[in-house]
């Protein structure tokens, strides 16, 4: 992503779809994702590592 995503935006982080929850420290944002074990986790990641979703996801 070229700019910091807004709260509520869906993006791709590694192999999962995540929801941006808001700003964290420095160049990081808080995300919510569901991991392979089925547990929902909240994590701070660098927003530069988030990729926009492709068109036609659904």
C-alpha positions, 0 to 999 in steps of 0.5 A: 500500500502506498499510504497508511490504510484507514480503520476498517480497511481489509487487506492481505498480510502474508497468507491471510485477509486482515482487518485494520483496527487502527494506528499503533506506534511509529509506522505500524497498524493494529490488525485483526486476523484469524490464524490457521488454528481458528483463533482470532488474534490482534497484532501490530504490523508495519503498514508497508507490509499490507497489500491491497485486495485484488478485484473480484475477491468474492 
